[in-house]
Each structure stands twice: as C-alpha cells, then as structure tokens.
C-alpha cells in the first residue's frame, strides 16, 4: 500500500553506508520515522528534500508496524533562509528535538502541524525568532495538555496569588513550597510573576503580532528553565544531552 501526505523533516540520521532514517512530522500520520534508500550516494533533489525543516509532499510504502520506505519526496518549501543562518538553525534545532520528544508517535495533530509550518515561515521573515519558538513550545504543550495550571496550586488547590513555585510538575503556593522544598527527590524553585504573566498571556496571542512583543533575555531564560525542567519531569527530555540534527 502507498501512503501520501505532507511532512516537515525534523531530523535525519545515517543508516548503513548511504541510507537515512528520516523523522517527519506529517499532516496525516503525525510523528513517523521513514527509511530512505541511498540518498547520500549522489546529490539530488530527493536527497535535498530530506534535510531538516524541509516541507515536502511524500509517498511511502510498507506495513505500518515496520519501518516504511520513502518512494517519492517533492519539495514544497525548503526554508533555506533558516537553514543557511547557522545561529538560527541551532535555535530551531533545539525546538525540533523538543517536538520529537513531546509528540506522540503516529498520532496526527493538524493544529500543531500548521503551527509548526507557520512558525518556520515567520522565522524566514521576522527578527525575533525567540518569540516564535517560545510560542510554538507553549502552544504545543497547551494543545497536548502538558502545560501546568497557573490559576490554582497543584498541591492544595487554593488560588495562586502573589508567590509562585515549581514543584514536580505543578505550580504551587508558598505554603506548599515551604513544606516540600527540602524534599530530596523533588524539583522545586521559585517562579517570578513575570513568567506566570507571560505564560498566561502568550498562548492567547496571535502569531502575526509576536514581532511587536518585547521579552527581556532574563525573562526568556526564566521561562526556558521552567519549560525545560517541566518537560524533563513529565517526559524525561533533557535538551542538554541531545545532539543537533544533521544539516
């Protein structure tokens, strides 16, 4: 049986001498790994279509329970401006790894697929990539139900007001933090009101307005620490030990 869909390459890795395993986020089949036969032997449009970030129309064959093989890949958009900007590519690469770890395999999600495509399109045109990549992460976490609750304490369920703390996958109040902060196995630390405000507001913003938003480096670092800790806690994902996707 032949399967066809649109997909964005998130990662490729060498397999045998000249073959590749390509990780796609696809419109109709979600996150999948596909086998590409000998694209490294010659420079071709087929090989170019397997580069990270490339958006293509693909066809593949094979049984669903096995590693299926790509038989056709036609580039829709190569997003070469992003891939040729090395610093930007590194930033995007971390977000692609984030998607690989957080997305359930073989479960399509049209909303996140279009969110990813639109994010990459804006990255080619805009000057604040951090805003768009942060928006992508937060919206994805929210859609998948992984974003923590910010209105009530995750331990005692009381409304959160002036002081906020992270505790093992939850946002908690000061009283509960004081009780649990010395727990040997828990991940606990204070969260600023600016982080809470940003996380509450950014998911409501429209992507075409993100260029106007000013977020300080300090606040970006705080939010990144919170998201990184949270994803590590719930999914075991640690961006520090993952490799950069092939370019």
C-alpha positions as a Markdown table, in Angstrom:
| # | Residue | x | y | z |
|---|---|---|---|---|
| 1 | Unk | 0.0 | 0.0 | 0.0 |
| 2 | Unk | 1.2 | 3.5 | -0.9 |
| 3 | Unk | 0.7 | 6.3 | 1.7 |
| 4 | Unk | 0.9 | 10.0 | 0.8 |
| 5 | Unk | 0.9 | 13.1 | 2.9 |
| 6 | Unk | 2.7 | 16.4 | 3.6 |
| 7 | Unk | 5.6 | 16.4 | 6.1 |
| 8 | Unk | 8.3 | 18.5 | 7.7 |
| 9 | Unk | 11.6 | 16.9 | 8.3 |
| 10 | Unk | 12.6 | 17.2 | 12.0 |
| 11 | Unk | 15.7 | 15.0 | 11.9 |
| 12 | Unk | 17.7 | 12.6 | 9.7 |
| 13 | Unk | 20.4 | 10.1 | 10.8 |
| 14 | Unk | 22.7 | 7.8 | 8.9 |
| 15 | Unk | 21.8 | 4.2 | 8.4 |
| 16 | Unk | 24.2 | 1.7 | 6.9 |
| 17 | Unk | 26.6 | 3.3 | 4.3 |
| 18 | Unk | 24.5 | 5.7 | 2.4 |
| 19 | Unk | 20.9 | 5.3 | 3.7 |
| 20 | Unk | 19.0 | 7.5 | 6.1 |
| 21 | Unk | 16.3 | 7.3 | 8.7 |
| 22 | Unk | 14.2 | 10.4 | 8.4 |
| 23 | Unk | 11.9 | 11.7 | 11.2 |
| 24 | Unk | 8.9 | 13.6 | 9.9 |
| 25 | Unk | 6.1 | 15.4 | 11.5 |
| 26 | Unk | 3.3 | 14.7 | 9.0 |
| 27 | Unk | -0.1 | 16.2 | 8.4 |
| 28 | Unk | -2.0 | 12.9 | 8.2 |
| 29 | Unk | 0.2 | 10.4 | 10.2 |
| 30 | Unk | 1.8 | 12.5 | 12.9 |
| 31 | Unk | 5.3 | 11.8 | 14.0 |
| 32 | Unk | 6.9 | 9.0 | 12.0 |
| 33 | Unk | 10.3 | 7.5 | 11.0 |
| 34 | Unk | 10.9 | 6.5 | 7.4 |
| 35 | Unk | 13.7 | 4.8 | 5.6 |
| 36 | Unk | 15.4 | 6.5 | 2.6 |
| 37 | Unk | 17.4 | 4.3 | 0.3 |
| 38 | Unk | 20.8 | 5.7 | -0.8 |
| 39 | Unk | 20.1 | 9.5 | -0.8 |
| 40 | Unk | 23.7 | 10.1 | 0.2 |
| 41 | Unk | 25.3 | 8.5 | -2.9 |
| 42 | Unk | 24.5 | 11.3 | -5.3 |
| 43 | Unk | 23.4 | 14.9 | -4.9 |
| 44 | Unk | 19.8 | 15.1 | -6.0 |
| 45 | Unk | 16.6 | 16.9 | -5.3 |
| 46 | Unk | 15.4 | 13.8 | -3.5 |
| 47 | Unk | 18.4 | 14.0 | -1.1 |
| 48 | Unk | 17.8 | 17.7 | -0.6 |
| 49 | Unk | 14.2 | 17.1 | 0.4 |
| 50 | Unk | 15.4 | 15.0 | 3.4 |
| 51 | Unk | 17.2 | 18.0 | 5.1 |
| 52 | Unk | 15.8 | 19.2 | 8.4 |
| 53 | Unk | 13.0 | 21.8 | 8.2 |
| 54 | Unk | 12.2 | 20.8 | 4.6 |
| 55 | Unk | 8.4 | 20.8 | 3.9 |
| 56 | Unk | 7.6 | 18.2 | 1.2 |
| 57 | Unk | 4.8 | 16.1 | -0.3 |
| 58 | Unk | 6.0 | 12.5 | 0.4 |
| 59 | Unk | 4.9 | 9.0 | -0.6 |
| 60 | Unk | 6.0 | 5.8 | 1.2 |
| 61 | Unk | 5.3 | 2.1 | 1.3 |
| 62 | Unk | 5.4 | -0.7 | 3.8 |
| 63 | Unk | 3.5 | -2.2 | 6.7 |
| 64 | Unk | 2.5 | 0.2 | 9.4 |
| 65 | Unk | 4.2 | -2.0 | 12.1 |
| 66 | Unk | 7.6 | -1.9 | 10.3 |
| 67 | Unk | 10.0 | 0.8 | 9.1 |
| 68 | Unk | 8.3 | 2.1 | 6.0 |
| 69 | Unk | 10.3 | 3.3 | 2.9 |
| 70 | Unk | 10.1 | 6.7 | 1.2 |
| 71 | Unk | 9.5 | 6.3 | -2.6 |
| 72 | Unk | 8.9 | 9.9 | -3.5 |
| 73 | Unk | 9.6 | 13.3 | -2.0 |
| 74 | Unk | 8.7 | 16.6 | -3.7 |
| 75 | Unk | 9.8 | 19.8 | -2.0 |
| 76 | Unk | 7.1 | 22.3 | -1.2 |
| 77 | Unk | 9.3 | 24.7 | 0.7 |
| 78 | Unk | 13.0 | 24.2 | 1.6 |
| 79 | Unk | 13.1 | 27.1 | 4.1 |
| 80 | Unk | 16.7 | 27.6 | 3.0 |
| 81 | Unk | 16.9 | 31.0 | 4.7 |
| 82 | Unk | 16.5 | 29.4 | 8.1 |
| 83 | Unk | 18.9 | 26.5 | 7.4 |
| 84 | Unk | 21.6 | 28.8 | 6.0 |
| 85 | Unk | 21.5 | 31.0 | 9.1 |
| 86 | Unk | 23.6 | 28.8 | 11.4 |
| 87 | Unk | 22.8 | 30.5 | 14.7 |
| 88 | Unk | 19.1 | 30.5 | 13.9 |
| 89 | Unk | 19.3 | 26.9 | 12.7 |
| 90 | Unk | 20.8 | 25.9 | 16.1 |
| 91 | Unk | 17.9 | 27.5 | 17.9 |
| 92 | Unk | 15.3 | 25.9 | 15.7 |
| 93 | Unk | 17.1 | 22.5 | 16.0 |
| 94 | Unk | 16.5 | 22.5 | 19.8 |
| 95 | Unk | 12.8 | 23.1 | 19.2 |
| 96 | Unk | 12.7 | 20.3 | 16.6 |
| 97 | Unk | 14.2 | 17.9 | 19.2 |
| 98 | Unk | 11.6 | 19.2 | 21.6 |
| 99 | Unk | 8.8 | 18.2 | 19.2 |
| 100 | Unk | 10.4 | 14.8 | 18.6 |
| 101 | Unk | 10.3 | 14.0 | 22.3 |
| 102 | Unk | 6.9 | 15.5 | 23.2 |
| 103 | Unk | 4.8 | 14.5 | 20.2 |
| 104 | Unk | 3.1 | 11.0 | 20.5 |
| 105 | Unk | 4.2 | 8.8 | 17.6 |
| 106 | Unk | 1.8 | 8.2 | 14.7 |
| 107 | Unk | -0.9 | 10.4 | 16.1 |
| 108 | Unk | -1.8 | 13.2 | 13.7 |
| 109 | Unk | -2.5 | 16.7 | 15.0 |
| 110 | Unk | -3.4 | 19.2 | 12.3 |
| 111 | Unk | -3.3 | 22.2 | 14.7 |
| 112 | Unk | 0.3 | 21.5 | 15.7 |
| 113 | Unk | 1.3 | 20.7 | 12.1 |
| 114 | Unk | 0.1 | 24.1 | 10.9 |
| 115 | Unk | 1.5 | 25.8 | 13.9 |
| 116 | Unk | 5.0 | 24.3 | 13.1 |
| 117 | Unk | 4.7 | 25.3 | 9.4 |
| 118 | Unk | 3.6 | 28.9 | 10.2 |
| 119 | Unk | 6.4 | 29.3 | 12.8 |
| 120 | Unk | 9.1 | 28.3 | 10.3 |
| 121 | Unk | 7.5 | 30.7 | 7.7 |
| 122 | Unk | 7.7 | 33.6 | 10.1 |
| 123 | Unk | 11.3 | 32.7 | 11.1 |
| 124 | Unk | 12.3 | 33.4 | 7.5 |
| 125 | Unk | 10.8 | 36.9 | 7.6 |
| 126 | Unk | 11.0 | 38.2 | 11.2 |
| 127 | Unk | 13.7 | 39.3 | 13.5 |
| 128 | Unk | 12.7 | 37.9 | 16.9 |
| 129 | Unk | 13.0 | 34.1 | 16.5 |
| 130 | Unk | 12.9 | 33.6 | 20.3 |
| 131 | Unk | 9.3 | 34.8 | 20.5 |
| 132 | Unk | 8.1 | 32.5 | 17.8 |
| 133 | Unk | 9.9 | 29.4 | 19.1 |
| 134 | Unk | 8.7 | 30.1 | 22.6 |
| 135 | Unk | 5.1 | 30.5 | 21.3 |
| 136 | Unk | 5.4 | 27.2 | 19.4 |
| 137 | Unk | 6.6 | 25.3 | 22.6 |
| 138 | Unk | 3.9 | 26.8 | 24.8 |
| 139 | Unk | 1.1 | 26.3 | 22.4 |
| 140 | Unk | 2.2 | 22.7 | 21.7 |
| 141 | Unk | 2.3 | 22.0 | 25.5 |
| 142 | Unk | -1.1 | 23.5 | 25.8 |
| 143 | Unk | -2.7 | 21.6 | 23.0 |
| 144 | Unk | -1.3 | 18.3 | 24.3 |
| 145 | Unk | -2.4 | 19.0 | 27.8 |
| 146 | Unk | 1.1 | 19.2 | 29.3 |
| 147 | Unk | 1.2 | 22.9 | 30.2 |
| 148 | Unk | 0.9 | 23.2 | 34.0 |
| 149 | Unk | -2.1 | 25.0 | 35.6 |
| 150 | Unk | -1.3 | 28.6 | 36.7 |
| 151 | Unk | -4.5 | 29.6 | 38.5 |
| 152 | Unk | -4.6 | 27.2 | 41.4 |
| 153 | Unk | -2.0 | 25.4 | 43.5 |
| 154 | Unk | -1.2 | 21.9 | 42.2 |
| 155 | Unk | -1.0 | 20.5 | 45.7 |
| 156 | Unk | -3.6 | 22.2 | 47.9 |
| 157 | Unk | -5.8 | 23.6 | 45.0 |
| 158 | Unk | -6.0 | 27.1 | 46.5 |
| 159 | Unk | -5.9 | 30.1 | 44.2 |
| 160 | Unk | -2.4 | 31.2 | 43.4 |
| 161 | Unk | -1.8 | 34.9 | 44.1 |
| 162 | Unk | 1.5 | 36.7 | 44.9 |
| 163 | Unk | 4.2 | 34.0 | 45.1 |
| 164 | Unk | 4.6 | 31.1 | 42.7 |
| 165 | Unk | 6.9 | 28.0 | 42.8 |
| 166 | Unk | 7.5 | 25.0 | 40.7 |
| 167 | Unk | 7.2 | 21.6 | 42.3 |
| 168 | Unk | 7.5 | 18.2 | 40.5 |
| 169 | Unk | 5.2 | 19.1 | 37.5 |
| 170 | Unk | 3.0 | 21.6 | 39.3 |
| 171 | Unk | 2.8 | 25.3 | 40.1 |
| 172 | Unk | 2.3 | 25.6 | 43.8 |
| 173 | Unk | 1.7 | 28.3 | 46.5 |
| 174 | Unk | 4.2 | 29.5 | 49.1 |
| 175 | Unk | 2.7 | 27.4 | 51.9 |
| 176 | Unk | 3.1 | 24.2 | 49.9 |
| 177 | Unk | 6.6 | 25.2 | 48.7 |
| 178 | Unk | 7.7 | 25.7 | 52.3 |
| 179 | Unk | 6.5 | 22.2 | 53.1 |
| 180 | Unk | 8.1 | 20.5 | 50.1 |
| 181 | Unk | 11.2 | 22.5 | 49.2 |
| 182 | Unk | 13.5 | 20.2 | 51.2 |
| 183 | Unk | 12.2 | 17.0 | 49.5 |
| 184 | Unk | 15.3 | 15.2 | 48.3 |
| 185 | Unk | 13.8 | 13.9 | 45.1 |
| 186 | Unk | 11.6 | 16.9 | 44.2 |
| 187 | Unk | 12.4 | 19.6 | 41.6 |
| 188 | Unk | 11.5 | 22.9 | 43.3 |
| 189 | Unk | 12.3 | 26.5 | 42.7 |
| 190 | Unk | 10.6 | 30.0 | 42.8 |
| 191 | Unk | 8.9 | 31.4 | 39.7 |
| 192 | Unk | 8.6 | 35.2 | 39.1 |
| 193 | Unk | 5.3 | 36.9 | 38.5 |
| 194 | Unk | 6.7 | 37.9 | 35.1 |
| 195 | Unk | 7.0 | 34.3 | 34.0 |
| 196 | Unk | 3.4 | 33.5 | 35.1 |
| 197 | Unk | 2.0 | 36.6 | 33.3 |
| 198 | Unk | 3.9 | 35.7 | 30.1 |
| 199 | Unk | 2.8 | 32.1 | 30.1 |
| 200 | Unk | -0.8 | 33.1 | 30.8 |
| 201 | Unk | -0.8 | 35.7 | 28.0 |
| 202 | Unk | 1.3 | 34.3 | 25.2 |
| 203 | Unk | -0.9 | 31.4 | 24.4 |
| 204 | Unk | -3.7 | 33.9 | 23.7 |
| 205 | Unk | -1.7 | 36.0 | 21.3 |
| 206 | Unk | -1.8 | 35.7 | 17.5 |
| 207 | Unk | 1.3 | 34.7 | 15.8 |
| 208 | Unk | 1.3 | 37.7 | 13.4 |
| 209 | Unk | 1.6 | 40.0 | 16.5 |
| 210 | Unk | 4.6 | 38.3 | 18.1 |
| 211 | Unk | 7.1 | 40.6 | 16.4 |
| 212 | Unk | 5.7 | 43.5 | 18.4 |
| 213 | Unk | 6.2 | 41.8 | 21.8 |
| 214 | Unk | 9.3 | 42.7 | 23.8 |
| 215 | Unk | 10.5 | 39.9 | 26.1 |
| 216 | Unk | 13.7 | 40.5 | 28.1 |
| 217 | Unk | 16.5 | 38.0 | 27.9 |
| 218 | Unk | 16.2 | 37.5 | 31.7 |
| 219 | Unk | 12.5 | 36.6 | 31.3 |
| 220 | Unk | 13.2 | 34.3 | 28.3 |
| 221 | Unk | 15.8 | 32.5 | 30.3 |
| 222 | Unk | 13.4 | 32.1 | 33.3 |
| 223 | Unk | 10.7 | 30.7 | 31.0 |
| 224 | Unk | 13.1 | 28.4 | 29.3 |
| 225 | Unk | 14.3 | 27.0 | 32.6 |
| 226 | Unk | 10.7 | 26.4 | 33.7 |
| 227 | Unk | 9.8 | 24.6 | 30.5 |
| 228 | Unk | 13.0 | 22.6 | 30.4 |
| 229 | Unk | 12.5 | 21.4 | 34.0 |
| 230 | Unk | 8.9 | 20.6 | 33.4 |
| 231 | Unk | 9.4 | 18.6 | 30.3 |
| 232 | Unk | 12.3 | 16.7 | 31.9 |
| 233 | Unk | 10.0 | 15.9 | 34.8 |
| 234 | Unk | 7.0 | 14.7 | 32.8 |
| 235 | Unk | 8.7 | 13.1 | 29.8 |
| 236 | Unk | 12.4 | 12.7 | 30.7 |
| 237 | Unk | 13.5 | 15.1 | 28.0 |
| 238 | Unk | 16.8 | 16.8 | 28.5 |
| 239 | Unk | 17.9 | 19.1 | 25.7 |
| 240 | Unk | 21.4 | 19.3 | 27.0 |
| 241 | Unk | 22.3 | 15.7 | 26.1 |
| 242 | Unk | 20.6 | 15.6 | 22.7 |
| 243 | Unk | 22.6 | 16.0 | 19.5 |
| 244 | Unk | 22.0 | 18.7 | 16.9 |
| 245 | Unk | 20.1 | 17.5 | 13.8 |
| 246 | Unk | 22.1 | 17.0 | 10.7 |
| 247 | Unk | 22.3 | 19.9 | 8.3 |
